[in-house]
């Protein structure tokens, strides 16, 4: 049966299609393992090409199956309740629903990624489709930074992660991207931060960004030097690659001379995490204790706080 026929014969009900995708993904893992074994054992060109073709076919069918699922399932309104809320079929998560909606709206991108993968002898993956969708979207002009100079700066940058880091790229584009569009290290480094000659920067950074030195590149580009850090123990385990990450760093960085007045505080703070990427208010209060004087601003803010200026695109900051 041709691949076009197999795609046209996909299940018509969301529940059946979700089950088909679940089983198909397990089959794809097995098919990829078979392909890798054939290559490793040098079984010959014909065997490799046959296994590669089978793997490509299954991967393509699954992409279109997810796109069809997005057509069968209406978008989920998490804010709605009762009769106004759409409930997902069994075995369909909110994340899978979101991916499916994106694929359904961009079938031409699926076709492009599939054709390119076949031409290059590779297996098409959803991650690449979502990346192509993201790259095709116009990037909004960045909001100008406020005028004036600040001696206290609090920042939670919208870091762009790489495959294999704390977040996969496809997860980032759905979960992280719902707050601020991700920014590359180069884009963050190019920002002209309104820092005074003597200033303190408190910047959030995850374990992969700290271990890879990328967070420190931004600190240096902004004219600061990292002096110490706080470690936020989130108690609940989070995503990860080499381990399940349950901590995040709040880097303490200084430009010029900024002696703090308050007593020394414990470097490890255990507070259970709540919403995605939301930081405990405890740390802002800690900054106010350490540096009670001076003009202060929060970069990439998500709410207004008395005594602090803010910079960001979150709708709650407008008006």
Secondary structure as the mmCIF struct_conf table of DSSP 4:
data_model
#
loop_
_struct_conf.conf_type_id
_struct_conf.id
_struct_conf.beg_label_comp_id
_struct_conf.beg_label_asym_id
_struct_conf.beg_label_seq_id
_struct_conf.end_label_comp_id
_struct_conf.end_label_asym_id
_struct_conf.end_label_seq_id
HELX_RH_AL_P HELX_RH_AL_P1 UNK A 3 UNK A 8
TURN_TY1_P TURN_TY1_P1 UNK A 9 UNK A 9
BEND BEND1 UNK A 10 UNK A 10
BEND BEND2 UNK A 12 UNK A 13
HELX_RH_AL_P HELX_RH_AL_P2 UNK A 14 UNK A 40
TURN_TY1_P TURN_TY1_P2 UNK A 41 UNK A 42
HELX_RH_AL_P HELX_RH_AL_P3 UNK A 45 UNK A 72
BEND BEND3 UNK A 73 UNK A 73
HELX_LH_PP_P HELX_LH_PP_P1 UNK A 74 UNK A 76
TURN_TY1_P TURN_TY1_P3 UNK A 78 UNK A 79
HELX_RH_3T_P HELX_RH_3T_P1 UNK A 82 UNK A 84
BEND BEND4 UNK A 85 UNK A 85
HELX_LH_PP_P HELX_LH_PP_P2 UNK A 86 UNK A 89
TURN_TY1_P TURN_TY1_P4 UNK A 90 UNK A 91
HELX_RH_AL_P HELX_RH_AL_P4 UNK A 94 UNK A 105
TURN_TY1_P TURN_TY1_P5 UNK A 106 UNK A 106
HELX_RH_AL_P HELX_RH_AL_P5 UNK A 107 UNK A 119
TURN_TY1_P TURN_TY1_P6 UNK A 120 UNK A 121
HELX_RH_AL_P HELX_RH_AL_P6 UNK A 126 UNK A 136
BEND BEND5 UNK A 137 UNK A 137
HELX_LH_PP_P HELX_LH_PP_P3 UNK A 138 UNK A 146
BEND BEND6 UNK A 147 UNK A 148
STRN STRN1 UNK A 150 UNK A 155
STRN STRN2 UNK A 159 UNK A 159
HELX_LH_PP_P HELX_LH_PP_P4 UNK A 160 UNK A 161
TURN_TY1_P TURN_TY1_P7 UNK A 163 UNK A 164
BEND BEND7 UNK A 165 UNK A 167
HELX_RH_AL_P HELX_RH_AL_P7 UNK A 169 UNK A 174
TURN_TY1_P TURN_TY1_P8 UNK A 175 UNK A 175
HELX_RH_3T_P HELX_RH_3T_P2 UNK A 176 UNK A 178
TURN_TY1_P TURN_TY1_P9 UNK A 179 UNK A 179
BEND BEND8 UNK A 180 UNK A 180
STRN STRN3 UNK A 183 UNK A 183
HELX_RH_AL_P HELX_RH_AL_P8 UNK A 185 UNK A 189
TURN_TY1_P TURN_TY1_P10 UNK A 190 UNK A 190
STRN STRN4 UNK A 195 UNK A 205
HELX_RH_AL_P HELX_RH_AL_P9 UNK A 207 UNK A 211
TURN_TY1_P TURN_TY1_P11 UNK A 212 UNK A 213
HELX_RH_AL_P HELX_RH_AL_P10 UNK A 214 UNK A 221
TURN_TY1_P TURN_TY1_P12 UNK A 222 UNK A 223
STRN STRN5 UNK A 225 UNK A 233
BEND BEND9 UNK A 235 UNK A 236
BEND BEND10 UNK A 241 UNK A 243
STRN STRN6 UNK A 247 UNK A 255
BEND BEND11 UNK A 256 UNK A 256
BEND BEND12 UNK A 262 UNK A 262
HELX_LH_PP_P HELX_LH_PP_P5 UNK A 263 UNK A 264
BEND BEND13 UNK A 267 UNK A 267
STRN STRN7 UNK A 268 UNK A 270
BEND BEND14 UNK A 275 UNK A 275
TURN_TY1_P TURN_TY1_P13 UNK A 276 UNK A 277
HELX_LH_PP_P HELX_LH_PP_P6 UNK A 278 UNK A 280
HELX_RH_AL_P HELX_RH_AL_P11 UNK A 281 UNK A 290
BEND BEND15 UNK A 293 UNK A 294
STRN STRN8 UNK A 296 UNK A 299
TURN_TY1_P TURN_TY1_P14 UNK A 300 UNK A 300
BEND BEND16 UNK A 302 UNK A 303
TURN_TY1_P TURN_TY1_P15 UNK A 306 UNK A 307
STRN STRN9 UNK A 309 UNK A 311
HELX_RH_3T_P HELX_RH_3T_P3 UNK A 315 UNK A 317
#
